[in-house]
Amino acid sequence: MQTLSITLKGDGYWGAEAGRKVTLSGFNVQYMNADTYEHCNEGDDNAVIGHVTVEHDSTWDVYSDTGFQEAAANYTNIMGLDFTEQGMQEDNLASMEV
């Protein structure tokens, strides 16, 4: 998988500074059934994106940085991608959803 190097905007809630360089290195998409909310496979009837994890080389405080969010949406080709709640963020792994 290709990597993507980005620069944070520094506008997140938790202090990730503007100008920090971050590299996105992978992602995983989990699908769910839109009717039952049960996990399913891409292409199944009623399958929608339920959860996306984006691998990166920084700390959890990239949370809510719009530069990261925009880059992650472009990297995964999932428009409308945004962060889940702050408590789900980890160093090197952003928790995201549509």
N, C-alpha and C positions, 0 to 999 in steps of 0.2 A: 504494500500500500504506500502511496506517495505521502510525504510529509508536507506540511504547510507552516512556514514561519510567519508570525504575525507580530504586531506591536500593539500593546494594550493602550486604550484611550485614557485610563485612569479615572473613569467616571462610575466605577462600581461602589457598592455600599461599604466594603470591608477594607479599602485602602490599598489595593493593588495599584502601584504607581504608574502614571502615564509613562510610556516609553519602554516598559518592560518587554523584553523579547520572549515570546512563547512559541514553542513548536507543537503543532497538532500532529499526532503520529498514527492515529487509528480511531475507529469508532465501531459501535455495535448497535444494531437496531432490534428492538423487541416489539413484536406485533401482538395486538389483542383483538378479540372479536368486539365490534362496535355495539352489539346487542347484549352480550353476556359479560363483557370485560374479562373473559378468560384468555389466557395466552393462546396464540395460534401462530401459524406460519404465514409468511408473505405470500400473497396470492390466494389464500383461503377466502371463502365467502365472508364478506363483512370485515375483512382484516383492515385494521388501521394501525398507524404507528402509536405504540403505547409509551415506550421509554427509549431514550437514546443515551448511550455513554460515549463521551469523547475523551480519548487519551491525549495527554499533554505532558510537558516537562516542567510544570510549575506547581505552585501551591494552591490550595482550595480557594484562596482569596481572589481568584480571577472571577469568582461568582458575581454576576450582574454587570460586568464590564461589557459595554456595548461593542467594543472592538472584538472581544472574544466571541460574543454571541453572533455577530454578523459573520465572522470568519468560520465559526462552527457550522452555521447554516449553509454557507457556500461549500465548505469542505465535504459535508455530508450530502449536499444537494437536497436538503430538506428545508424548504422555505417555511417560515413561521416558527422555527426552532427557538426555544427559549429555555432558561434554566428552570429546574425544579426548585424546591425549597432549599434554603441555605444549609440545613442540617444534613442534607443528602450529598453535599459536595465533599470531595476527598482530594488530597494531594495527588496530582497526576491523573485525575479522573473527574470529568465534569458530568453531572447528572442533568439531563435535559429532556424536554418533551415538546410536543406540538400543542 
